[in-house]
Amino acid sequence: MTPGAPPAIGTSTILRGRHHGPKWAGYSRTIHYEISGAGRIDYQYCNNTTEGTHGDPHHVVKILTIDLGSH
């Protein structure tokens, strides 16, 4: 619900390094979200993109990876 804020459950970290930078103009750096011991999701978000067929400004979260393996 709030991709730019710390999660209510689990933890999130903004990844450092050049290859974790925004992949698309206007998007965040890669955020690494720990799913309460069940796995990890890496994503980037944009609060005001006009992607899509209608071109209207909206929020988007793009999932980069989902890892359900153990640490």
PyMOL Python script that loads the backbone (N, CA, C, O; Angstrom):
from pymol import cmd

cmd.read_pdbstr("""\
ATOM      1  N   MET A   1       0.815  -1.200   0.000  1.00  0.00           N
ATOM      2  CA  MET A   1       0.000   0.000   0.000  1.00  0.00           C
ATOM      3  C   MET A   1       0.860   1.266   0.000  1.00  0.00           C
ATOM      4  O   MET A   1       0.462   2.282  -0.570  1.00  0.00           O
ATOM      5  N   THR A   2       2.046   1.212   0.641  1.00  0.00           N
ATOM      6  CA  THR A   2       2.930   2.379   0.712  1.00  0.00           C
ATOM      7  C   THR A   2       4.355   1.938   0.381  1.00  0.00           C
ATOM      8  O   THR A   2       5.162   1.755   1.292  1.00  0.00           O
ATOM      9  N   PRO A   3       4.679   1.765  -0.891  1.00  0.00           N
ATOM     10  CA  PRO A   3       5.978   1.192  -1.260  1.00  0.00           C
ATOM     11  C   PRO A   3       7.178   2.028  -0.868  1.00  0.00           C
ATOM     12  O   PRO A   3       8.278   1.483  -0.775  1.00  0.00           O
ATOM     13  N   GLY A   4       7.028   3.318  -0.633  1.00  0.00           N
ATOM     14  CA  GLY A   4       8.147   4.166  -0.249  1.00  0.00           C
ATOM     15  C   GLY A   4       8.355   4.287   1.247  1.00  0.00           C
ATOM     16  O   GLY A   4       9.281   4.969   1.687  1.00  0.00           O
ATOM     17  N   ALA A   5       7.512   3.639   2.035  1.00  0.00           N
ATOM     18  CA  ALA A   5       7.605   3.696   3.499  1.00  0.00           C
ATOM     19  C   ALA A   5       7.963   2.319   4.047  1.00  0.00           C
ATOM     20  O   ALA A   5       7.717   1.310   3.385  1.00  0.00           O
ATOM     21  N   PRO A   6       8.546   2.262   5.255  1.00  0.00           N
ATOM     22  CA  PRO A   6       8.844   0.955   5.851  1.00  0.00           C
ATOM     23  C   PRO A   6       7.562   0.131   6.019  1.00  0.00           C
ATOM     24  O   PRO A   6       6.511   0.683   6.345  1.00  0.00           O
ATOM     25  N   PRO A   7       7.643  -1.185   5.799  1.00  0.00           N
ATOM     26  CA  PRO A   7       6.451  -2.034   5.910  1.00  0.00           C
ATOM     27  C   PRO A   7       6.009  -2.237   7.354  1.00  0.00           C
ATOM     28  O   PRO A   7       6.817  -2.145   8.278  1.00  0.00           O
ATOM     29  N   ALA A   8       4.719  -2.512   7.541  1.00  0.00           N
ATOM     30  CA  ALA A   8       4.178  -2.801   8.871  1.00  0.00           C
ATOM     31  C   ALA A   8       4.653  -4.172   9.358  1.00  0.00           C
ATOM     32  O   ALA A   8       4.837  -4.378  10.558  1.00  0.00           O
ATOM     33  N   ILE A   9       4.850  -5.102   8.431  1.00  0.00           N
ATOM     34  CA  ILE A   9       5.322  -6.454   8.748  1.00  0.00           C
ATOM     35  C   ILE A   9       6.558  -6.717   7.909  1.00  0.00           C
ATOM     36  O   ILE A   9       6.565  -6.417   6.715  1.00  0.00           O
ATOM     37  N   GLY A  10       7.601  -7.270   8.506  1.00  0.00           N
ATOM     38  CA  GLY A  10       8.834  -7.525   7.775  1.00  0.00           C
ATOM     39  C   GLY A  10       9.716  -6.287   7.759  1.00  0.00           C
ATOM     40  O   GLY A  10       9.455  -5.320   8.474  1.00  0.00           O
ATOM     41  N   THR A  11      10.767  -6.322   6.937  1.00  0.00           N
ATOM     42  CA  THR A  11      11.679  -5.197   6.831  1.00  0.00           C
ATOM     43  C   THR A  11      11.971  -4.900   5.370  1.00  0.00           C
ATOM     44  O   THR A  11      11.815  -5.764   4.507  1.00  0.00           O
ATOM     45  N   SER A  12      12.394  -3.679   5.102  1.00  0.00           N
ATOM     46  CA  SER A  12      12.795  -3.324   3.745  1.00  0.00           C
ATOM     47  C   SER A  12      14.083  -2.516   3.795  1.00  0.00           C
ATOM     48  O   SER A  12      14.351  -1.810   4.768  1.00  0.00           O
ATOM     49  N   THR A  13      14.874  -2.629   2.735  1.00  0.00           N
ATOM     50  CA  THR A  13      16.147  -1.944   2.620  1.00  0.00           C
ATOM     51  C   THR A  13      16.273  -1.395   1.210  1.00  0.00           C
ATOM     52  O   THR A  13      15.957  -2.089   0.244  1.00  0.00           O
ATOM     53  N   ILE A  14      16.732  -0.153   1.081  1.00  0.00           N
ATOM     54  CA  ILE A  14      17.034   0.396  -0.239  1.00  0.00           C
ATOM     55  C   ILE A  14      18.428  -0.098  -0.599  1.00  0.00           C
ATOM     56  O   ILE A  14      19.393   0.182   0.112  1.00  0.00           O
ATOM     57  N   LEU A  15      18.534  -0.832  -1.700  1.00  0.00           N
ATOM     58  CA  LEU A  15      19.812  -1.414  -2.081  1.00  0.00           C
ATOM     59  C   LEU A  15      20.745  -0.354  -2.644  1.00  0.00           C
ATOM     60  O   LEU A  15      20.317   0.552  -3.358  1.00  0.00           O
ATOM     61  N   ARG A  16      22.022  -0.478  -2.314  1.00  0.00           N
ATOM     62  CA  ARG A  16      23.037   0.461  -2.790  1.00  0.00           C
ATOM     63  C   ARG A  16      23.756  -0.130  -3.994  1.00  0.00           C
ATOM     64  O   ARG A  16      23.596  -1.310  -4.307  1.00  0.00           O
ATOM     65  N   GLY A  17      24.524   0.674  -4.645  1.00  0.00           N
ATOM     66  CA  GLY A  17      25.287   0.219  -5.798  1.00  0.00           C
ATOM     67  C   GLY A  17      24.650   0.686  -7.097  1.00  0.00           C
ATOM     68  O   GLY A  17      23.436   0.873  -7.184  1.00  0.00           O
ATOM     69  N   ARG A  18      25.480   0.867  -8.083  1.00  0.00           N
ATOM     70  CA  ARG A  18      25.019   1.421  -9.350  1.00  0.00           C
ATOM     71  C   ARG A  18      23.982   0.532 -10.044  1.00  0.00           C
ATOM     72  O   ARG A  18      23.043   1.045 -10.653  1.00  0.00           O
ATOM     73  N   HIS A  19      24.137  -0.775  -9.961  1.00  0.00           N
ATOM     74  CA  HIS A  19      23.204  -1.665 -10.659  1.00  0.00           C
ATOM     75  C   HIS A  19      21.844  -1.784  -9.959  1.00  0.00           C
ATOM     76  O   HIS A  19      20.946  -2.451 -10.474  1.00  0.00           O
ATOM     77  N   HIS A  20      21.680  -1.147  -8.791  1.00  0.00           N
ATOM     78  CA  HIS A  20      20.384  -1.131  -8.108  1.00  0.00           C
ATOM     79  C   HIS A  20      19.662   0.195  -8.283  1.00  0.00           C
ATOM     80  O   HIS A  20      18.644   0.440  -7.635  1.00  0.00           O
ATOM     81  N   GLY A  21      20.180   1.051  -9.153  1.00  0.00           N
ATOM     82  CA  GLY A  21      19.547   2.337  -9.422  1.00  0.00           C
ATOM     83  C   GLY A  21      18.259   2.159 -10.214  1.00  0.00           C
ATOM     84  O   GLY A  21      17.925   1.040 -10.606  1.00  0.00           O
ATOM     85  N   PRO A  22      17.538   3.235 -10.452  1.00  0.00           N
ATOM     86  CA  PRO A  22      16.273   3.156 -11.201  1.00  0.00           C
ATOM     87  C   PRO A  22      16.472   2.573 -12.593  1.00  0.00           C
ATOM     88  O   PRO A  22      17.382   2.980 -13.316  1.00  0.00           O
ATOM     89  N   LYS A  23      15.632   1.630 -12.967  1.00  0.00           N
ATOM     90  CA  LYS A  23      15.691   1.018 -14.293  1.00  0.00           C
ATOM     91  C   LYS A  23      14.862   1.797 -15.312  1.00  0.00           C
ATOM     92  O   LYS A  23      15.050   1.638 -16.518  1.00  0.00           O
ATOM     93  N   TRP A  24      13.951   2.632 -14.832  1.00  0.00           N
ATOM     94  CA  TRP A  24      13.087   3.448 -15.684  1.00  0.00           C
ATOM     95  C   TRP A  24      13.065   4.867 -15.128  1.00  0.00           C
ATOM     96  O   TRP A  24      13.183   5.063 -13.918  1.00  0.00           O
ATOM     97  N   ALA A  25      12.916   5.837 -15.988  1.00  0.00           N
ATOM     98  CA  ALA A  25      12.888   7.238 -15.556  1.00  0.00           C
ATOM     99  C   ALA A  25      11.756   7.473 -14.556  1.00  0.00           C
ATOM    100  O   ALA A  25      10.627   7.037 -14.777  1.00  0.00           O
ATOM    101  N   GLY A  26      12.062   8.163 -13.455  1.00  0.00           N
ATOM    102  CA  GLY A  26      11.065   8.493 -12.443  1.00  0.00           C
ATOM    103  C   GLY A  26      10.846   7.434 -11.375  1.00  0.00           C
ATOM    104  O   GLY A  26      10.085   7.661 -10.434  1.00  0.00           O
ATOM    105  N   TYR A  27      11.497   6.278 -11.500  1.00  0.00           N
ATOM    106  CA  TYR A  27      11.319   5.190 -10.530  1.00  0.00           C
ATOM    107  C   TYR A  27      12.326   5.291  -9.394  1.00  0.00           C
ATOM    108  O   TYR A  27      13.341   5.978  -9.506  1.00  0.00           O
ATOM    109  N   SER A  28      12.035   4.599  -8.303  1.00  0.00           N
ATOM    110  CA  SER A  28      12.906   4.566  -7.132  1.00  0.00           C
ATOM    111  C   SER A  28      14.103   3.656  -7.386  1.00  0.00           C
ATOM    112  O   SER A  28      14.164   2.952  -8.394  1.00  0.00           O
ATOM    113  N   ARG A  29      15.040   3.684  -6.468  1.00  0.00           N
ATOM    114  CA  ARG A  29      16.105   2.673  -6.453  1.00  0.00           C
ATOM    115  C   ARG A  29      15.444   1.342  -6.082  1.00  0.00           C
ATOM    116  O   ARG A  29      14.282   1.325  -5.674  1.00  0.00           O
ATOM    117  N   THR A  30      16.159   0.247  -6.216  1.00  0.00           N
ATOM    118  CA  THR A  30      15.614  -1.069  -5.884  1.00  0.00           C
ATOM    119  C   THR A  30      15.440  -1.193  -4.373  1.00  0.00           C
ATOM    120  O   THR A  30      16.345  -0.877  -3.601  1.00  0.00           O
ATOM    121  N   ILE A  31      14.264  -1.657  -3.969  1.00  0.00           N
ATOM    122  CA  ILE A  31      13.957  -1.890  -2.561  1.00  0.00           C
ATOM    123  C   ILE A  31      13.868  -3.397  -2.344  1.00  0.00           C
ATOM    124  O   ILE A  31      13.198  -4.106  -3.095  1.00  0.00           O
ATOM    125  N   HIS A  32      14.545  -3.871  -1.315  1.00  0.00           N
ATOM    126  CA  HIS A  32      14.613  -5.290  -0.964  1.00  0.00           C
ATOM    127  C   HIS A  32      13.691  -5.498   0.236  1.00  0.00           C
ATOM    128  O   HIS A  32      13.979  -5.007   1.327  1.00  0.00           O
ATOM    129  N   TYR A  33      12.591  -6.218   0.045  1.00  0.00           N
ATOM    130  CA  TYR A  33      11.588  -6.436   1.097  1.00  0.00           C
ATOM    131  C   TYR A  33      11.668  -7.872   1.593  1.00  0.00           C
ATOM    132  O   TYR A  33      11.511  -8.817   0.821  1.00  0.00           O
ATOM    133  N   GLU A  34      11.915  -8.026   2.893  1.00  0.00           N
ATOM    134  CA  GLU A  34      11.959  -9.348   3.530  1.00  0.00           C
ATOM    135  C   GLU A  34      10.556  -9.725   3.974  1.00  0.00           C
ATOM    136  O   GLU A  34       9.938  -9.016   4.769  1.00  0.00           O
ATOM    137  N   ILE A  35      10.054 -10.839   3.463  1.00  0.00           N
ATOM    138  CA  ILE A  35       8.691 -11.286   3.766  1.00  0.00           C
ATOM    139  C   ILE A  35       8.705 -12.186   4.995  1.00  0.00           C
ATOM    140  O   ILE A  35       8.643 -13.408   4.859  1.00  0.00           O
ATOM    141  N   SER A  36       8.784 -11.620   6.167  1.00  0.00           N
ATOM    142  CA  SER A  36       8.683 -12.341   7.448  1.00  0.00           C
ATOM    143  C   SER A  36       9.231 -13.758   7.406  1.00  0.00           C
ATOM    144  O   SER A  36       8.525 -14.698   7.771  1.00  0.00           O
ATOM    145  N   GLY A  37      10.459 -13.931   6.974  1.00  0.00           N
ATOM    146  CA  GLY A  37      11.103 -15.238   6.960  1.00  0.00           C
ATOM    147  C   GLY A  37      10.686 -16.147   5.827  1.00  0.00           C
ATOM    148  O   GLY A  37      11.229 -17.245   5.702  1.00  0.00           O
ATOM    149  N   ALA A  38       9.744 -15.737   4.995  1.00  0.00           N
ATOM    150  CA  ALA A  38       9.248 -16.596   3.918  1.00  0.00           C
ATOM    151  C   ALA A  38       9.974 -16.365   2.599  1.00  0.00           C
ATOM    152  O   ALA A  38       9.902 -17.216   1.713  1.00  0.00           O
ATOM    153  N   GLY A  39      10.662 -15.254   2.442  1.00  0.00           N
ATOM    154  CA  GLY A  39      11.343 -14.972   1.191  1.00  0.00           C
ATOM    155  C   GLY A  39      11.638 -13.501   1.043  1.00  0.00           C
ATOM    156  O   GLY A  39      11.546 -12.731   1.999  1.00  0.00           O
ATOM    157  N   ARG A  40      12.001 -13.112  -0.190  1.00  0.00           N
ATOM    158  CA  ARG A  40      12.386 -11.745  -0.467  1.00  0.00           C
ATOM    159  C   ARG A  40      11.798 -11.284  -1.797  1.00  0.00           C
ATOM    160  O   ARG A  40      11.657 -12.070  -2.734  1.00  0.00           O
ATOM    161  N   ILE A  41      11.458 -10.000  -1.865  1.00  0.00           N
ATOM    162  CA  ILE A  41      10.964  -9.382  -3.093  1.00  0.00           C
ATOM    163  C   ILE A  41      11.786  -8.121  -3.332  1.00  0.00           C
ATOM    164  O   ILE A  41      11.942  -7.296  -2.432  1.00  0.00           O
ATOM    165  N   ASP A  42      12.311  -7.972  -4.548  1.00  0.00           N
ATOM    166  CA  ASP A  42      12.983  -6.739  -4.942  1.00  0.00           C
ATOM    167  C   ASP A  42      12.062  -6.003  -5.901  1.00  0.00           C
ATOM    168  O   ASP A  42      11.544  -6.598  -6.846  1.00  0.00           O
ATOM    169  N   TYR A  43      11.852  -4.702  -5.662  1.00  0.00           N
ATOM    170  CA  TYR A  43      10.938  -3.937  -6.510  1.00  0.00           C
ATOM    171  C   TYR A  43      11.391  -2.497  -6.644  1.00  0.00           C
ATOM    172  O   TYR A  43      12.238  -2.024  -5.886  1.00  0.00           O
ATOM    173  N   GLN A  44      10.816  -1.804  -7.620  1.00  0.00           N
ATOM    174  CA  GLN A  44      10.973  -0.373  -7.786  1.00  0.00           C
ATOM    175  C   GLN A  44       9.578   0.208  -7.957  1.00  0.00           C
ATOM    176  O   GLN A  44       8.677  -0.473  -8.447  1.00  0.00           O
ATOM    177  N   TYR A  45       9.390   1.475  -7.552  1.00  0.00           N
ATOM    178  CA  TYR A  45       8.067   2.085  -7.660  1.00  0.00           C
ATOM    179  C   TYR A  45       8.171   3.496  -8.222  1.00  0.00           C
ATOM    180  O   TYR A  45       9.227   4.127  -8.172  1.00  0.00           O
ATOM    181  N   CYS A  46       7.067   3.970  -8.753  1.00  0.00           N
ATOM    182  CA  CYS A  46       6.952   5.338  -9.244  1.00  0.00           C
ATOM    183  C   CYS A  46       5.591   5.860  -8.807  1.00  0.00           C
ATOM    184  O   CYS A  46       4.574   5.196  -9.008  1.00  0.00           O
ATOM    185  N   ASN A  47       5.569   7.046  -8.211  1.00  0.00           N
ATOM    186  CA  ASN A  47       4.311   7.610  -7.716  1.00  0.00           C
ATOM    187  C   ASN A  47       3.530   8.386  -8.767  1.00  0.00           C
ATOM    188  O   ASN A  47       2.389   8.779  -8.523  1.00  0.00           O
ATOM    189  N   ASN A  48       4.128   8.612  -9.934  1.00  0.00           N
ATOM    190  CA  ASN A  48       3.440   9.441 -10.922  1.00  0.00           C
ATOM    191  C   ASN A  48       3.923   9.078 -12.327  1.00  0.00           C
ATOM    192  O   ASN A  48       4.663   9.848 -12.940  1.00  0.00           O
ATOM    193  N   THR A  49       3.519   7.931 -12.835  1.00  0.00           N
ATOM    194  CA  THR A  49       3.920   7.518 -14.173  1.00  0.00           C
ATOM    195  C   THR A  49       2.733   7.586 -15.123  1.00  0.00           C
ATOM    196  O   THR A  49       1.581   7.465 -14.707  1.00  0.00           O
ATOM    197  N   THR A  50       3.023   7.777 -16.376  1.00  0.00           N
ATOM    198  CA  THR A  50       1.950   7.816 -17.386  1.00  0.00           C
ATOM    199  C   THR A  50       2.061   6.626 -18.326  1.00  0.00           C
ATOM    200  O   THR A  50       1.600   6.691 -19.466  1.00  0.00           O
ATOM    201  N   GLU A  51       2.671   5.537 -17.860  1.00  0.00           N
ATOM    202  CA  GLU A  51       2.759   4.321 -18.660  1.00  0.00           C
ATOM    203  C   GLU A  51       1.371   3.725 -18.870  1.00  0.00           C
ATOM    204  O   GLU A  51       0.473   3.944 -18.057  1.00  0.00           O
ATOM    205  N   GLY A  52       1.195   2.999 -19.916  1.00  0.00           N
ATOM    206  CA  GLY A  52      -0.086   2.336 -20.173  1.00  0.00           C
ATOM    207  C   GLY A  52      -0.812   2.950 -21.347  1.00  0.00           C
ATOM    208  O   GLY A  52      -0.361   3.941 -21.922  1.00  0.00           O
ATOM    209  N   THR A  53      -1.933   2.360 -21.698  1.00  0.00           N
ATOM    210  CA  THR A  53      -2.658   2.768 -22.895  1.00  0.00           C
ATOM    211  C   THR A  53      -3.396   4.086 -22.744  1.00  0.00           C
ATOM    212  O   THR A  53      -3.605   4.788 -23.734  1.00  0.00           O
ATOM    213  N   HIS A  54      -3.797   4.442 -21.521  1.00  0.00           N
ATOM    214  CA  HIS A  54      -4.571   5.670 -21.329  1.00  0.00           C
ATOM    215  C   HIS A  54      -3.699   6.894 -21.071  1.00  0.00           C
ATOM    216  O   HIS A  54      -4.145   8.018 -21.301  1.00  0.00           O
ATOM    217  N   GLY A  55      -2.463   6.706 -20.598  1.00  0.00           N
ATOM    218  CA  GLY A  55      -1.555   7.809 -20.358  1.00  0.00           C
ATOM    219  C   GLY A  55      -1.902   8.679 -19.164  1.00  0.00           C
ATOM    220  O   GLY A  55      -1.384   9.789 -19.041  1.00  0.00           O
ATOM    221  N   ASP A  56      -2.771   8.197 -18.280  1.00  0.00           N
ATOM    222  CA  ASP A  56      -3.139   8.968 -17.095  1.00  0.00           C
ATOM    223  C   ASP A  56      -2.105   8.744 -15.990  1.00  0.00           C
ATOM    224  O   ASP A  56      -1.607   7.627 -15.854  1.00  0.00           O
ATOM    225  N   PRO A  57      -1.763   9.767 -15.195  1.00  0.00           N
ATOM    226  CA  PRO A  57      -0.794   9.614 -14.107  1.00  0.00           C
ATOM    227  C   PRO A  57      -1.324   8.669 -13.016  1.00  0.00           C
ATOM    228  O   PRO A  57      -2.459   8.812 -12.560  1.00  0.00           O
ATOM    229  N   HIS A  58      -0.495   7.710 -12.607  1.00  0.00           N
ATOM    230  CA  HIS A  58      -0.899   6.768 -11.562  1.00  0.00           C
ATOM    231  C   HIS A  58       0.340   6.178 -10.893  1.00  0.00           C
ATOM    232  O   HIS A  58       1.460   6.359 -11.369  1.00  0.00           O
ATOM    233  N   HIS A  59       0.125   5.467  -9.779  1.00  0.00           N
ATOM    234  CA  HIS A  59       1.192   4.801  -9.030  1.00  0.00           C
ATOM    235  C   HIS A  59       1.447   3.429  -9.636  1.00  0.00           C
ATOM    236  O   HIS A  59       0.512   2.741 -10.048  1.00  0.00           O
ATOM    237  N   VAL A  60       2.732   3.028  -9.690  1.00  0.00           N
ATOM    238  CA  VAL A  60       3.093   1.711 -10.220  1.00  0.00           C
ATOM    239  C   VAL A  60       4.208   1.122  -9.362  1.00  0.00           C
ATOM    240  O   VAL A  60       5.139   1.826  -8.970  1.00  0.00           O
ATOM    241  N   VAL A  61       4.107  -0.172  -9.076  1.00  0.00           N
ATOM    242  CA  VAL A  61       5.177  -0.934  -8.450  1.00  0.00           C
ATOM    243  C   VAL A  61       5.563  -2.023  -9.437  1.00  0.00           C
ATOM    244  O   VAL A  61       4.707  -2.770  -9.910  1.00  0.00           O
ATOM    245  N   LYS A  62       6.854  -2.113  -9.748  1.00  0.00           N
ATOM    246  CA  LYS A  62       7.341  -3.164 -10.654  1.00  0.00           C
ATOM    247  C   LYS A  62       8.196  -4.133  -9.848  1.00  0.00           C
ATOM    248  O   LYS A  62       9.202  -3.751  -9.251  1.00  0.00           O
ATOM    249  N   ILE A  63       7.774  -5.401  -9.842  1.00  0.00           N
ATOM    250  CA  ILE A  63       8.499  -6.464  -9.150  1.00  0.00           C
ATOM    251  C   ILE A  63       9.669  -6.873 -10.032  1.00  0.00           C
ATOM    252  O   ILE A  63       9.478  -7.193 -11.206  1.00  0.00           O
ATOM    253  N   LEU A  64      10.876  -6.865  -9.479  1.00  0.00           N
ATOM    254  CA  LEU A  64      12.055  -7.264 -10.235  1.00  0.00           C
ATOM    255  C   LEU A  64      12.379  -8.732 -10.006  1.00  0.00           C
ATOM    256  O   LEU A  64      12.647  -9.464 -10.959  1.00  0.00           O
ATOM    257  N   THR A  65      12.358  -9.168  -8.752  1.00  0.00           N
ATOM    258  CA  THR A  65      12.612 -10.580  -8.421  1.00  0.00           C
ATOM    259  C   THR A  65      11.792 -10.992  -7.211  1.00  0.00           C
ATOM    260  O   THR A  65      11.472 -10.177  -6.344  1.00  0.00           O
ATOM    261  N   ILE A  66      11.460 -12.278  -7.173  1.00  0.00           N
ATOM    262  CA  ILE A  66      10.826 -12.895  -5.999  1.00  0.00           C
ATOM    263  C   ILE A  66      11.664 -14.125  -5.682  1.00  0.00           C
ATOM    264  O   ILE A  66      11.849 -14.988  -6.541  1.00  0.00           O
ATOM    265  N   ASP A  67      12.171 -14.213  -4.461  1.00  0.00           N
ATOM    266  CA  ASP A  67      12.993 -15.332  -4.038  1.00  0.00           C
ATOM    267  C   ASP A  67      12.353 -15.964  -2.814  1.00  0.00           C
ATOM    268  O   ASP A  67      12.339 -15.366  -1.738  1.00  0.00           O
ATOM    269  N   LEU A  68      11.826 -17.165  -2.972  1.00  0.00           N
ATOM    270  CA  LEU A  68      11.170 -17.862  -1.863  1.00  0.00           C
ATOM    271  C   LEU A  68      12.087 -18.869  -1.195  1.00  0.00           C
ATOM    272  O   LEU A  68      11.648 -19.629  -0.331  1.00  0.00           O
ATOM    273  N   GLY A  69      13.372 -18.885  -1.587  1.00  0.00           N
ATOM    274  CA  GLY A  69      14.329 -19.805  -0.997  1.00  0.00           C
ATOM    275  C   GLY A  69      14.756 -19.353   0.384  1.00  0.00           C
ATOM    276  O   GLY A  69      14.464 -18.238   0.816  1.00  0.00           O
ATOM    277  N   SER A  70      15.455 -20.247   1.066  1.00  0.00           N
ATOM    278  CA  SER A  70      15.948 -19.907   2.405  1.00  0.00           C
ATOM    279  C   SER A  70      17.199 -19.040   2.279  1.00  0.00           C
ATOM    280  O   SER A  70      17.830 -18.991   1.223  1.00  0.00           O
ATOM    281  N   HIS A  71      17.546 -18.360   3.365  1.00  0.00           N
ATOM    282  CA  HIS A  71      18.727 -17.471   3.358  1.00  0.00           C
ATOM    283  C   HIS A  71      19.957 -18.287   3.382  1.00  0.00           C
ATOM    284  O   HIS A  71      21.060 -17.740   3.381  1.00  0.00           O
TER     285      HIS A  71
END
""", "prot")
cmd.dss("prot")
cmd.show_as("cartoon", "prot")
cmd.util.cbc("prot")
cmd.orient("prot")
